[in-house]
Amino acid sequence: MPALTGETALIHAVCPWMIHRTLSEGELARGFATVEALRAREGLRRFWDWAGQRPPGWRGGGVAGRVAVRGVRS
């Protein structure tokens, strides 16, 4: 759900990484404009169930987590 063209929702800090890893910008714009639509996607639902068990500020221990903490986007 592009912030410039629609509403926004608060999600866990690591979720945008997984959303953009799973879906292209076009797919997001065409069929995933709500949190409910994103949760209906099997891989995202399983990831969100897992991420929901982490503290709100948790960003992971891998390379992606370290990059996000430093504020550098790959």
Secondary structure, 3 states (H helix, E strand, C coil): CCCCCCCCCCCCCCHHHHHHHHCCHHHHHHHCCCHHHHHHCHHHHHHHHHHCCCCCCCCCCCHHHHHHHHCCCC
